Amino acid sequence: MSKHRQTLLTIRTGGPGLYEFTREAADVVSDAGAGLGLLTVFVRHTSCSLLIQENADPNVQIDLTEFFSRIVPENMDWLRHTQEGPDDMPAHIKAALTQTSLSVPVSNGTMMLGTWQGLYLFEHRTAPHRRHVVLHLSH
């Protein structure tokens, strides 16, 4: 019989960038006593996204943020969805180019991430936000 555990994380952001939550997710998996399983990570928003990315060199996060700001700038005069500010529709486009859910295999109570991999919320909005990430562990 499989077991399930669901946890809601709140991640506070301070503007565009990557916010790592690997440790929090690892704690959920460890506390559940999971043997073999799958962790599904889902963000409950449309203007931020999730990434598995390198967590050794902080320049990776800086470069990714810069890259996305260049390919989806705020000053696109053809956008129609502008009521919530100039960063809103570009944030939706960036989220559409990335992902809102991730799957991470679990074995012996740990996520099977690679040596330099971490879990990140990728904030695309300028203003600070409280983002909600659902961790669903099936084991």
Secondary structure as GFF3:
##gff-version 3
##sequence-region A 1 139
A	DSSP	beta_strand	4	13	.	.	.	ID=ss1
A	DSSP	beta_strand	17	20	.	.	.	ID=ss2
A	DSSP	alpha_helix	22	31	.	.	.	ID=ss3
A	DSSP	beta_strand	37	43	.	.	.	ID=ss4
A	DSSP	beta_strand	48	54	.	.	.	ID=ss5
A	DSSP	alpha_helix	58	71	.	.	.	ID=ss6
A	DSSP	alpha_helix	88	97	.	.	.	ID=ss7
A	DSSP	beta_strand	101	107	.	.	.	ID=ss8
A	DSSP	beta_strand	110	111	.	.	.	ID=ss9
A	DSSP	beta_strand	117	123	.	.	.	ID=ss10
A	DSSP	beta_strand	129	138	.	.	.	ID=ss11
###
